[in-house]
């Protein structure tokens, strides 16, 4: 349990650059003891997350975890971070590549950096992979996060395949990751786009409970989650010509996307109730 003085020290570090492990601002101790703490009960008791294929995530060295994205709020990214930190044999820290919006908000951007997150761009991804970090990316972005309930578990486009280019250039493996359960925590009926534009948001979800019930409507449904890591896709054996070929990069990106989609289809078929 944190003492009062230690708790004060942690809160001070939330807003300063002290104790950063690298130039991105990552603070492993603060992340383990404070930032991930409120999400562990969600992981263990509320969403009751099962993890499969953890042996496919390397114990050390750089690797790129590529996952589907859904759920209106990015709880899937945080559950993925908890899974790897608490349940991987090497207790790996996942360095998530996050959207620009996260770093536009004064307090959130500091906390995100402390938790090991960084702006999603090729330069940051390259630097982290070359250092031997485990990097997480959800290429669907906002289009996946804000998709309507009727289109659940149908992957959006994976952008321009930038993640594949990063993996190929560093020779690091790609680990496909499929997450089932997050699609149902906030069943999006429609997207109030005019309101979203006025608020400067990528979308404004309308669910059966939000905004009708106000803050209570923001409580996620207690769905049962499964996270499955697939077999790593090696990238270190390709020629330089292949790395510079946009069509080849798109081919790798599409293959990873197809793997995740096929796995999602299989997982949805296999599961029983959404809630158990």
VOSEFI-711867 format. One line per field, with one value per residue: residue number from 0; residue in one letter; y, z, x of N, C-alpha, C in turn. Coordinates in Angstrom, 2 decimals. Last residue first. Layout:
N
seq = (NUM,...) $
type = (A,...) $
nv = (Y,...) $
nw = (Z,...) $
nu = (X,...) $
cav = (Y,...) $
caw = (Z,...) $
cau = (X,...) $
cv = (Y,...) $
cw = (Z,...) $
cu = (X,...) $
This chain:
276
seq = (275,274,273,272,271,270,269,268,267,266,265,264,263,262,261,260,259,258,257,256,255,254,253,252,251,250,249,248,247,246,245,244,243,242,241,240,239,238,237,236,235,234,233,232,231,230,229,228,227,226,225,224,223,222,221,220,219,218,217,216,215,214,213,212,211,210,209,208,207,206,205,204,203,202,201,200,199,198,197,196,195,194,193,192,191,190,189,188,187,186,185,184,183,182,181,180,179,178,177,176,175,174,173,172,171,170,169,168,167,166,165,164,163,162,161,160,159,158,157,156,155,154,153,152,151,150,149,148,147,146,145,144,143,142,141,140,139,138,137,136,135,134,133,132,131,130,129,128,127,126,125,124,123,122,121,120,119,118,117,116,115,114,113,112,111,110,109,108,107,106,105,104,103,102,101,100,99,98,97,96,95,94,93,92,91,90,89,88,87,86,85,84,83,82,81,80,79,78,77,76,75,74,73,72,71,70,69,68,67,66,65,64,63,62,61,60,59,58,57,56,55,54,53,52,51,50,49,48,47,46,45,44,43,42,41,40,39,38,37,36,35,34,33,32,31,30,29,28,27,26,25,24,23,22,21,20,19,18,17,16,15,14,13,12,11,10,9,8,7,6,5,4,3,2,1,0) $
type = (X,X,X,X,X,X,X,X,X,X,X,X,X,X,X,X,X,X,X,X,X,X,X,X,X,X,X,X,X,X,X,X,X,X,X,X,X,X,X,X,X,X,X,X,X,X,X,X,X,X,X,X,X,X,X,X,X,X,X,X,X,X,X,X,X,X,X,X,X,X,X,X,X,X,X,X,X,X,X,X,X,X,X,X,X,X,X,X,X,X,X,X,X,X,X,X,X,X,X,X,X,X,X,X,X,X,X,X,X,X,X,X,X,X,X,X,X,X,X,X,X,X,X,X,X,X,X,X,X,X,X,X,X,X,X,X,X,X,X,X,X,X,X,X,X,X,X,X,X,X,X,X,X,X,X,X,X,X,X,X,X,X,X,X,X,X,X,X,X,X,X,X,X,X,X,X,X,X,X,X,X,X,X,X,X,X,X,X,X,X,X,X,X,X,X,X,X,X,X,X,X,X,X,X,X,X,X,X,X,X,X,X,X,X,X,X,X,X,X,X,X,X,X,X,X,X,X,X,X,X,X,X,X,X,X,X,X,X,X,X,X,X,X,X,X,X,X,X,X,X,X,X,X,X,X,X,X,X,X,X,X,X,X,X,X,X,X,X,X,X,X,X,X,X,X,X) $
nv = (-14.05,-12.19,-13.26,-16.84,-18.27,-18.41,-19.19,-17.00,-15.25,-16.58,-16.50,-13.75,-13.17,-14.56,-13.10,-10.60,-11.23,-11.97,-9.62,-7.98,-9.31,-8.95,-6.17,-5.74,-7.10,-5.48,-3.00,-3.66,-4.17,-1.65,-0.09,-1.15,-1.14,-3.73,-5.04,-4.15,-5.42,-8.53,-10.11,-11.13,-10.05,-10.61,-13.06,-12.85,-15.01,-16.21,-14.11,-13.76,-12.77,-12.07,-11.80,-10.81,-10.27,-7.11,-5.14,-1.93,1.07,4.08,6.25,6.65,8.15,10.75,10.39,8.82,9.70,9.69,6.34,4.03,3.13,5.78,7.72,9.28,11.34,11.61,13.21,16.60,19.25,19.93,20.11,17.46,16.22,17.32,16.14,13.28,11.13,7.96,5.31,3.19,1.25,-0.24,-0.59,-3.22,-4.75,-4.77,-6.15,-8.82,-9.81,-9.08,-10.33,-9.56,-10.53,-9.27,-9.08,-8.72,-6.41,-5.02,-2.37,-2.35,-3.94,-2.33,-0.09,-1.21,-1.97,0.50,1.63,1.11,3.17,1.75,-0.70,-0.38,-2.24,-5.44,-6.21,-6.27,-4.54,-3.10,-2.38,-0.48,1.62,2.67,3.99,2.45,2.43,5.10,5.78,2.86,0.58,-0.13,0.02,-1.17,-1.34,-2.74,-3.43,-2.39,-2.18,0.07,-0.20,0.41,3.18,4.26,3.55,5.02,7.66,7.73,7.26,7.79,8.41,9.50,7.03,5.64,5.27,6.64,9.18,9.83,9.97,12.07,14.16,14.11,14.70,17.42,18.67,17.16,16.30,13.68,12.51,13.27,11.60,8.21,6.18,3.22,1.86,-0.37,-2.55,-4.32,-7.71,-9.98,-12.38,-13.78,-11.65,-10.46,-7.71,-6.64,-7.74,-6.88,-4.08,-3.60,-4.50,-2.65,-0.38,-0.98,-1.15,1.39,3.85,4.00,2.40,-0.21,-1.14,-2.57,-5.24,-4.90,-5.85,-5.40,-5.83,-5.97,-6.22,-8.18,-10.98,-12.82,-12.28,-13.86,-16.41,-17.07,-16.25,-17.55,-15.79,-14.67,-13.31,-10.98,-9.80,-7.33,-7.35,-8.56,-7.96,-5.41,-3.85,-4.06,-2.67,0.02,1.35,0.76,2.02,4.21,3.04,1.05,1.07,3.82,4.38,2.68,3.65,6.28,7.86,9.91,9.58,9.21,7.11,6.96,9.61,10.84,13.90,15.65,15.95,14.95,12.62,13.32,14.02,11.52,10.24,11.79,11.19,8.49,8.73,9.94,7.94,4.76,2.25,-1.20) $
nw = (-20.50,-22.14,-24.56,-24.46,-26.24,-29.03,-31.66,-33.29,-32.33,-33.16,-35.97,-36.42,-35.41,-37.31,-39.61,-38.81,-38.49,-41.14,-42.52,-41.45,-42.47,-45.20,-45.44,-44.85,-47.00,-49.09,-48.58,-49.17,-51.90,-52.83,-52.24,-51.77,-50.05,-49.19,-51.49,-51.63,-49.47,-48.73,-45.58,-43.06,-40.91,-40.24,-39.20,-37.25,-34.55,-34.11,-32.00,-28.95,-27.89,-25.26,-24.42,-21.98,-21.38,-20.26,-18.64,-20.29,-18.74,-18.03,-19.14,-18.03,-15.82,-16.89,-18.80,-20.00,-22.72,-24.46,-23.24,-23.51,-26.14,-27.50,-29.66,-29.81,-31.85,-33.16,-32.87,-31.76,-31.55,-31.06,-33.61,-34.45,-32.76,-33.71,-36.29,-35.56,-33.55,-34.60,-33.07,-31.31,-29.93,-26.95,-25.22,-25.17,-27.48,-28.30,-26.45,-27.18,-28.45,-30.28,-31.56,-33.03,-34.55,-34.31,-36.39,-35.62,-37.21,-39.12,-39.54,-41.86,-41.17,-39.24,-40.82,-42.71,-41.09,-40.25,-42.59,-44.14,-44.27,-42.52,-42.54,-42.57,-39.98,-39.40,-37.65,-35.04,-35.74,-37.05,-35.29,-33.69,-35.54,-34.45,-33.08,-33.43,-36.18,-36.66,-35.05,-35.82,-37.04,-35.91,-33.09,-31.65,-29.38,-28.96,-26.88,-27.77,-28.91,-30.21,-32.53,-31.58,-31.03,-33.55,-35.08,-33.74,-34.22,-37.06,-37.67,-34.94,-32.42,-29.46,-26.79,-23.49,-20.93,-18.91,-19.34,-21.57,-20.33,-18.53,-20.38,-21.73,-19.74,-19.23,-21.94,-25.03,-27.18,-27.00,-27.94,-30.62,-31.98,-30.64,-29.77,-29.38,-26.33,-25.28,-22.67,-20.88,-19.81,-18.11,-19.00,-19.16,-18.88,-16.98,-16.64,-19.18,-20.86,-19.68,-19.66,-22.44,-22.98,-21.56,-23.09,-25.53,-24.70,-24.01,-25.49,-26.16,-28.39,-29.18,-30.85,-32.95,-33.30,-33.22,-33.23,-31.78,-32.77,-30.92,-29.67,-26.70,-25.03,-25.34,-27.84,-27.91,-27.95,-25.44,-25.36,-26.31,-24.59,-21.71,-20.55,-18.25,-16.90,-16.68,-13.78,-12.72,-14.29,-15.54,-13.43,-11.66,-13.34,-13.56,-11.42,-11.93,-13.86,-12.33,-9.96,-10.32,-13.05,-13.55,-11.74,-12.83,-15.52,-17.27,-20.30,-21.91,-24.06,-23.18,-20.22,-17.69,-15.42,-12.96,-13.84,-15.24,-13.74,-13.00,-11.65,-9.56,-7.71,-7.25,-5.98,-3.65,-2.47,-1.92,-0.06,1.99,2.52,1.03,-0.76,0.00) $
nu = (-20.17,-21.38,-21.98,-21.94,-19.46,-17.15,-16.64,-17.17,-15.24,-12.91,-13.15,-13.07,-10.50,-8.97,-9.51,-8.43,-5.71,-5.11,-5.65,-3.60,-1.37,-1.83,-1.73,1.01,2.20,1.18,2.29,4.95,4.70,4.02,6.31,9.49,11.58,11.78,12.68,15.29,16.47,14.74,13.89,14.20,12.80,10.24,7.81,5.07,4.14,0.82,-1.28,-2.92,-6.04,-8.12,-11.49,-13.94,-17.33,-18.71,-20.31,-20.41,-19.09,-20.65,-21.82,-24.25,-23.68,-23.49,-26.52,-28.38,-28.11,-25.96,-26.02,-27.50,-27.38,-25.22,-23.48,-20.28,-18.83,-15.46,-13.24,-13.99,-14.73,-17.29,-18.30,-18.03,-19.89,-22.25,-22.31,-22.30,-23.13,-23.59,-25.51,-25.13,-22.68,-22.42,-19.77,-18.90,-18.60,-15.96,-14.45,-14.57,-11.46,-8.64,-5.66,-2.58,0.48,3.57,6.34,9.87,12.17,13.53,13.19,11.70,9.49,8.23,7.59,5.86,3.75,2.80,1.77,-0.44,-2.16,-4.93,-6.33,-9.90,-11.67,-13.10,-15.77,-16.64,-19.67,-21.57,-23.52,-22.29,-19.97,-16.65,-14.62,-12.30,-11.90,-11.40,-9.25,-7.28,-6.39,-3.90,-2.53,0.50,3.21,6.43,8.97,12.34,14.86,15.51,14.11,11.55,11.85,12.48,10.20,8.19,9.03,8.87,6.16,3.86,1.87,3.41,3.38,3.39,4.32,3.15,4.10,2.54,0.02,0.37,0.67,-1.77,-3.65,-3.22,-3.74,-4.18,-2.81,-2.28,-4.61,-4.61,-2.82,-2.89,0.00,1.59,2.78,4.82,4.48,6.80,6.56,7.16,8.00,5.57,2.71,1.08,1.51,2.10,0.17,-2.24,-2.01,-2.14,-4.70,-6.15,-5.51,-6.75,-9.40,-10.17,-10.59,-14.12,-15.24,-14.54,-11.42,-8.99,-6.56,-2.93,0.37,3.42,6.61,9.68,13.02,13.83,12.23,10.23,7.67,4.61,3.69,2.83,0.22,-2.06,-4.64,-6.27,-9.31,-10.57,-12.86,-13.96,-13.86,-11.55,-9.22,-9.60,-10.54,-8.34,-6.41,-6.84,-5.73,-2.86,-1.42,-0.42,0.90,2.80,3.57,4.09,6.14,8.10,8.51,7.88,8.83,9.76,11.36,13.92,13.45,12.48,12.00,12.26,10.62,9.07,5.77,3.36,3.81,5.39,3.46,2.36,4.53,4.69,2.27,2.71,4.70,3.25,1.34,2.24,0.49,0.85) $
cav = (-15.09,-11.80,-12.09,-15.57,-18.45,-17.97,-20.13,-18.25,-14.90,-16.36,-17.78,-14.53,-12.59,-14.97,-14.53,-10.74,-10.75,-12.91,-10.81,-7.64,-9.22,-10.30,-6.87,-5.13,-7.54,-6.92,-3.16,-3.23,-5.25,-2.75,0.16,-1.39,0.12,-2.71,-5.31,-3.77,-3.97,-7.72,-9.54,-11.86,-9.75,-9.59,-12.58,-12.77,-13.84,-16.51,-15.08,-13.40,-13.89,-11.51,-12.71,-10.53,-11.20,-8.20,-6.11,-3.20,0.03,2.84,6.00,6.01,6.72,10.02,11.22,8.68,9.72,10.55,7.62,4.67,3.06,4.39,7.64,8.09,11.49,11.07,12.40,15.17,18.93,19.67,21.31,18.51,15.85,17.64,17.60,13.93,12.50,8.91,6.28,3.20,2.54,-0.48,0.59,-2.48,-4.69,-4.21,-4.69,-8.39,-9.99,-8.82,-10.21,-9.69,-10.19,-10.22,-8.54,-9.49,-6.94,-6.47,-2.74,-1.56,-4.37,-3.67,0.04,-0.58,-3.00,-0.42,2.17,0.02,2.99,2.93,-0.51,-0.38,-1.14,-4.54,-6.06,-7.28,-5.07,-3.47,-3.28,-1.84,1.28,2.02,4.57,2.76,1.21,4.43,6.21,4.21,1.08,0.65,-0.37,-0.28,-1.69,-1.60,-4.04,-2.28,-3.47,-0.04,-0.34,-0.95,2.23,4.43,3.06,3.56,7.14,8.00,6.29,8.22,7.41,9.86,8.10,5.88,4.67,5.24,8.47,9.67,9.02,10.72,13.86,13.88,13.37,16.42,18.98,17.46,17.67,14.58,12.21,13.88,12.97,9.27,6.75,4.38,2.07,1.04,-2.27,-3.03,-6.71,-8.76,-11.36,-14.30,-12.17,-11.88,-8.54,-6.26,-7.98,-8.30,-4.82,-3.19,-5.15,-4.05,-0.46,-0.72,-2.35,0.45,2.92,4.48,3.81,0.02,-0.96,-1.47,-4.55,-5.37,-5.17,-6.03,-4.94,-6.63,-5.46,-7.66,-9.80,-12.47,-12.55,-12.55,-15.82,-17.56,-15.34,-17.35,-16.97,-14.43,-14.50,-11.19,-11.20,-7.92,-6.81,-8.83,-9.24,-6.55,-3.99,-4.65,-4.09,-0.82,1.34,0.22,0.82,4.44,4.02,1.23,-0.18,3.07,5.10,2.49,2.29,6.07,6.66,10.26,9.64,10.54,7.44,5.94,9.08,9.38,13.10,14.72,16.39,16.23,12.59,12.77,15.04,12.54,9.74,11.74,12.56,8.86,8.10,10.64,9.27,5.69,3.47,0.00) $
caw = (-19.69,-20.76,-24.56,-24.14,-25.91,-27.70,-30.56,-33.48,-32.15,-31.73,-35.27,-36.86,-34.78,-35.90,-39.56,-39.13,-37.34,-40.03,-42.80,-41.25,-41.01,-44.66,-45.70,-44.03,-45.63,-49.07,-48.47,-47.82,-51.01,-53.03,-51.54,-52.70,-50.75,-48.21,-51.00,-52.70,-49.42,-49.37,-46.88,-44.15,-41.05,-41.27,-39.29,-38.67,-35.08,-34.38,-33.04,-29.72,-28.48,-26.06,-24.75,-23.00,-21.16,-21.21,-18.14,-19.97,-19.78,-17.41,-19.54,-19.33,-15.63,-16.51,-18.32,-18.55,-22.04,-23.27,-23.30,-22.19,-25.45,-27.15,-28.98,-29.84,-30.60,-33.20,-34.09,-31.50,-31.99,-29.88,-32.76,-35.10,-32.67,-32.36,-36.14,-36.20,-33.70,-34.34,-34.12,-32.17,-30.59,-28.26,-25.50,-23.91,-26.87,-29.23,-26.37,-25.95,-28.50,-29.00,-31.77,-31.78,-34.70,-33.58,-36.14,-35.94,-36.00,-39.08,-38.35,-41.81,-42.22,-38.89,-39.64,-43.15,-41.79,-39.25,-42.00,-43.88,-45.41,-42.99,-41.69,-43.25,-40.91,-39.35,-39.05,-35.46,-34.79,-37.81,-36.38,-33.17,-34.97,-35.42,-33.09,-32.07,-35.48,-37.45,-34.64,-35.27,-37.41,-37.16,-33.48,-32.60,-29.71,-29.41,-27.39,-27.02,-28.37,-28.83,-32.60,-32.02,-29.97,-32.42,-35.44,-33.81,-32.85,-36.36,-38.05,-36.17,-33.48,-30.68,-27.57,-24.78,-22.02,-19.06,-18.16,-21.72,-21.41,-18.02,-19.43,-22.49,-20.34,-18.20,-21.03,-23.76,-27.25,-26.63,-26.57,-29.70,-31.64,-31.55,-29.54,-30.28,-27.27,-25.63,-24.03,-20.95,-20.77,-17.65,-18.83,-18.31,-19.72,-17.24,-15.46,-18.01,-21.12,-19.97,-18.39,-21.68,-23.63,-21.14,-21.71,-25.50,-25.22,-22.92,-25.78,-25.39,-28.15,-27.84,-30.77,-32.04,-33.68,-32.72,-34.05,-31.55,-33.00,-31.65,-30.28,-28.05,-25.07,-23.98,-27.43,-27.67,-29.23,-25.82,-24.81,-27.21,-25.30,-22.68,-20.82,-19.50,-16.72,-18.02,-14.53,-12.13,-13.59,-16.27,-14.65,-11.29,-13.00,-14.67,-11.54,-10.77,-14.26,-13.55,-9.91,-8.99,-12.36,-14.35,-11.63,-11.46,-15.25,-15.86,-19.65,-20.66,-24.34,-23.66,-21.54,-18.07,-16.76,-12.99,-12.95,-16.04,-14.02,-13.69,-12.75,-10.75,-8.22,-7.89,-7.26,-4.57,-2.89,-2.83,-1.34,1.41,2.09,2.13,-0.82,0.00) $
cau = (-19.51,-21.09,-21.11,-22.56,-20.87,-17.59,-16.36,-17.93,-16.65,-13.16,-13.09,-14.23,-11.70,-8.94,-9.86,-9.86,-6.48,-4.89,-6.45,-5.01,-1.55,-1.74,-2.99,-0.04,2.44,0.91,0.83,4.59,5.09,3.08,5.05,8.38,11.29,11.42,11.33,14.36,16.29,15.78,13.54,14.85,14.22,10.45,9.18,5.40,4.86,2.23,-0.99,-1.73,-5.29,-7.03,-10.39,-12.93,-16.20,-18.55,-19.32,-21.06,-19.09,-20.18,-20.44,-24.23,-23.96,-22.27,-25.43,-28.22,-29.40,-25.89,-25.28,-27.44,-28.67,-25.50,-24.77,-21.12,-19.58,-16.82,-13.35,-13.77,-13.38,-16.45,-18.32,-17.25,-18.48,-21.82,-22.28,-21.15,-23.63,-22.52,-25.23,-26.31,-22.92,-23.05,-20.60,-18.96,-19.93,-16.97,-14.49,-15.23,-12.91,-9.32,-7.10,-3.33,-0.95,2.73,4.99,8.67,11.51,13.69,13.96,12.93,10.41,8.73,8.45,7.10,4.51,3.35,2.98,0.49,-1.29,-4.21,-5.16,-8.61,-11.51,-11.96,-15.40,-15.67,-18.69,-20.37,-23.90,-22.47,-21.28,-17.55,-15.96,-12.76,-12.23,-12.43,-10.59,-7.43,-7.72,-3.94,-3.88,-0.18,1.84,5.63,7.75,11.08,14.44,16.00,15.57,11.88,11.50,13.39,11.52,8.13,8.95,10.14,7.18,4.52,1.98,2.67,3.99,2.75,5.07,2.74,4.59,3.99,0.27,0.12,1.74,-0.54,-3.62,-2.91,-2.64,-4.85,-3.30,-1.19,-4.17,-5.57,-2.41,-3.34,-1.32,1.56,1.68,4.94,4.03,6.12,6.99,6.49,9.05,6.66,3.78,0.92,1.24,2.90,1.59,-2.00,-2.03,-0.96,-3.56,-6.22,-5.06,-5.31,-8.74,-9.91,-9.50,-12.98,-15.55,-15.04,-12.87,-9.32,-7.78,-4.22,-0.64,2.12,5.48,8.60,11.94,14.03,13.08,10.63,9.05,5.22,4.05,4.15,1.22,-0.93,-4.18,-5.20,-8.52,-9.84,-12.41,-13.94,-14.99,-12.86,-9.36,-9.03,-11.33,-9.64,-6.24,-7.30,-7.20,-3.60,-2.15,-1.21,-0.19,2.21,3.21,3.12,4.87,7.62,8.02,8.22,8.30,9.08,9.93,13.57,14.00,13.46,11.77,12.22,11.45,9.88,7.14,3.35,2.84,6.05,4.38,1.53,4.02,5.82,2.54,1.63,5.03,4.39,0.91,2.17,1.28,0.00) $
cv = (-16.09,-12.88,-11.76,-14.45,-17.09,-18.23,-19.70,-19.17,-16.14,-16.04,-17.62,-15.85,-13.40,-14.42,-15.03,-12.20,-10.92,-12.51,-11.84,-8.86,-8.90,-10.31,-8.28,-5.87,-7.02,-7.47,-4.64,-3.39,-4.91,-3.92,-0.98,-1.19,0.00,-1.41,-4.21,-3.95,-3.50,-6.24,-8.65,-11.26,-10.35,-9.36,-11.57,-12.23,-13.97,-15.30,-15.31,-14.51,-13.34,-12.68,-11.96,-11.70,-11.04,-9.05,-7.33,-4.24,-1.21,1.73,4.75,5.70,5.95,8.53,10.39,9.50,9.68,10.58,8.38,6.03,3.78,4.32,6.17,8.27,10.35,11.38,11.76,14.37,17.49,19.35,21.15,19.77,16.94,17.33,18.03,15.45,13.38,10.31,7.20,4.14,2.42,0.84,0.38,-1.19,-3.83,-3.97,-4.08,-6.89,-9.60,-8.91,-10.10,-9.42,-10.45,-9.80,-9.63,-8.72,-7.70,-7.12,-4.24,-1.91,-3.64,-4.15,-1.31,-0.46,-2.45,-1.50,1.24,0.48,1.87,2.64,0.64,-0.12,-1.27,-3.43,-5.01,-7.33,-6.24,-4.03,-3.76,-2.84,-0.20,1.65,3.90,3.22,1.49,3.10,5.50,4.51,2.50,1.13,0.42,-0.86,-0.68,-2.08,-2.91,-3.08,-3.44,-1.39,-0.45,-1.18,0.80,3.41,3.12,2.95,5.61,7.42,6.49,7.27,8.03,8.83,8.35,7.02,4.86,4.55,6.97,8.90,8.78,9.67,12.44,13.55,13.10,15.04,17.89,17.56,18.12,16.05,13.24,13.67,13.59,10.65,7.88,4.94,3.34,1.34,-0.78,-2.76,-5.44,-7.56,-10.02,-13.26,-12.67,-12.47,-10.03,-7.24,-7.65,-8.58,-6.29,-3.95,-4.83,-4.85,-1.89,-0.87,-2.18,-0.80,1.99,3.44,4.52,1.45,-0.51,-1.26,-3.53,-4.62,-5.75,-5.21,-5.72,-5.65,-6.33,-6.97,-9.35,-11.24,-12.10,-12.78,-14.42,-17.00,-15.77,-16.42,-16.61,-15.75,-14.16,-12.52,-11.70,-9.36,-7.40,-8.42,-9.57,-7.87,-5.23,-4.81,-4.72,-2.32,0.42,0.25,0.27,3.22,4.05,2.18,0.07,1.84,4.35,3.16,2.11,4.70,6.54,9.09,10.01,10.67,8.80,6.26,8.11,8.81,11.61,13.83,15.34,16.76,13.85,12.67,14.58,13.67,10.81,11.27,12.62,10.27,8.43,10.08,10.01,7.05,4.29,1.25) $
cw = (-20.61,-19.91,-23.15,-24.21,-25.70,-27.50,-29.24,-32.26,-32.32,-31.46,-33.79,-36.11,-35.15,-35.15,-38.11,-39.05,-37.59,-38.82,-41.68,-41.46,-40.70,-43.15,-45.14,-44.20,-44.69,-47.65,-48.38,-47.59,-49.56,-52.10,-51.67,-51.96,-51.73,-48.87,-50.03,-52.24,-50.47,-49.24,-47.41,-45.53,-42.25,-41.59,-40.42,-38.78,-36.58,-34.99,-33.23,-30.73,-29.32,-26.58,-25.62,-23.20,-22.32,-20.86,-19.05,-19.59,-19.33,-18.47,-18.88,-19.83,-16.95,-16.29,-17.98,-17.99,-20.52,-22.42,-24.57,-22.19,-24.10,-26.47,-28.76,-29.09,-30.56,-31.86,-34.25,-32.80,-31.73,-30.25,-31.56,-34.24,-33.29,-32.18,-34.75,-36.10,-34.27,-34.61,-33.67,-33.35,-31.57,-28.92,-26.86,-24.03,-25.61,-28.53,-27.23,-25.88,-27.15,-29.21,-30.41,-32.04,-33.39,-33.74,-35.44,-35.64,-36.38,-37.87,-38.28,-40.60,-42.14,-39.90,-39.26,-42.00,-42.26,-39.91,-40.99,-43.27,-45.20,-44.23,-42.22,-42.26,-41.60,-40.39,-39.11,-36.97,-35.39,-36.90,-37.19,-34.28,-34.59,-34.77,-34.02,-32.06,-34.14,-36.83,-35.41,-34.86,-36.91,-37.59,-34.74,-32.96,-30.64,-29.81,-27.69,-27.69,-27.56,-28.19,-31.22,-32.06,-30.35,-31.33,-34.26,-34.13,-32.83,-34.95,-37.26,-36.42,-34.74,-31.77,-28.84,-25.49,-23.39,-20.23,-18.27,-20.55,-21.59,-19.08,-18.91,-21.57,-21.07,-18.82,-20.02,-22.65,-25.93,-26.81,-26.10,-28.25,-30.58,-31.05,-30.52,-30.26,-28.09,-26.74,-24.28,-22.41,-20.73,-18.54,-18.38,-18.04,-18.82,-18.22,-15.74,-16.86,-19.92,-20.11,-18.62,-20.35,-22.88,-21.76,-21.17,-24.08,-25.22,-23.42,-24.62,-25.52,-27.33,-27.45,-29.37,-32.04,-32.59,-33.35,-33.69,-32.29,-32.83,-31.74,-31.01,-28.61,-26.52,-23.93,-26.00,-27.16,-29.11,-27.18,-25.19,-26.68,-26.18,-23.27,-21.88,-19.50,-17.95,-18.02,-15.93,-13.02,-13.19,-15.60,-15.42,-12.50,-12.52,-14.36,-12.64,-10.95,-13.15,-14.00,-11.17,-8.95,-11.11,-13.60,-12.38,-11.26,-13.85,-15.45,-18.21,-19.89,-23.08,-24.10,-21.98,-19.42,-17.14,-14.37,-13.16,-15.18,-14.86,-13.98,-13.60,-11.93,-9.52,-8.44,-7.99,-5.95,-3.91,-3.36,-2.38,0.04,1.40,1.59,0.45,0.00) $
cu = (-18.79,-20.44,-20.62,-21.51,-21.51,-19.08,-16.99,-17.81,-17.53,-14.62,-13.44,-14.30,-12.94,-10.14,-9.90,-10.30,-7.97,-5.72,-6.31,-5.90,-3.01,-1.95,-2.98,-1.37,1.36,1.11,0.46,3.10,4.73,3.41,4.04,7.05,10.13,11.01,10.87,12.91,15.29,15.46,14.67,14.57,14.92,11.91,9.34,6.83,5.13,2.92,0.50,-1.43,-4.13,-6.20,-9.39,-11.97,-15.22,-17.33,-19.17,-20.00,-19.85,-20.22,-19.86,-22.84,-23.92,-22.50,-24.20,-27.06,-29.26,-27.15,-25.65,-26.75,-28.68,-26.87,-25.08,-22.43,-20.59,-17.50,-14.73,-13.89,-13.00,-15.01,-17.41,-17.18,-17.60,-20.34,-21.80,-21.15,-22.51,-23.07,-24.10,-26.08,-24.08,-23.44,-21.24,-19.78,-20.01,-18.31,-15.59,-15.40,-13.50,-10.83,-7.80,-4.80,-1.68,1.27,4.18,7.39,10.23,13.05,14.23,13.81,11.75,9.76,9.06,8.09,5.85,4.19,3.62,1.80,-0.28,-3.39,-4.30,-7.48,-10.15,-12.06,-14.29,-15.45,-17.90,-19.27,-22.70,-22.81,-21.36,-18.88,-16.95,-14.22,-12.86,-12.84,-11.69,-8.86,-7.95,-5.32,-4.22,-1.54,1.20,4.24,6.78,9.96,13.16,15.63,16.20,13.39,11.87,13.12,12.47,9.49,8.95,10.13,8.47,5.69,2.57,2.93,3.19,3.48,4.47,3.44,4.29,4.57,1.76,0.39,1.59,0.64,-2.32,-2.75,-2.28,-3.80,-3.93,-1.55,-3.16,-5.16,-3.31,-2.92,-1.61,0.15,1.86,3.92,4.06,5.75,6.13,6.86,8.47,7.75,4.91,1.92,1.31,2.73,2.46,-0.52,-1.69,-0.88,-2.27,-5.06,-5.12,-4.77,-7.22,-9.20,-9.14,-11.86,-14.47,-15.31,-13.24,-10.82,-8.15,-5.38,-2.01,1.07,4.19,7.44,10.93,12.80,13.24,11.53,9.34,6.64,4.66,4.61,2.64,0.14,-2.99,-4.75,-7.48,-9.11,-11.63,-13.45,-15.07,-14.03,-10.79,-9.42,-10.90,-10.57,-7.55,-7.17,-7.71,-5.12,-3.05,-1.99,-1.04,1.03,2.39,2.64,3.77,6.27,7.44,7.68,8.81,8.52,9.13,12.12,13.52,14.09,12.87,11.92,11.20,10.76,7.85,4.74,2.93,5.11,5.02,2.39,3.21,5.38,3.66,1.81,3.97,4.74,2.04,1.76,1.12,0.89) $
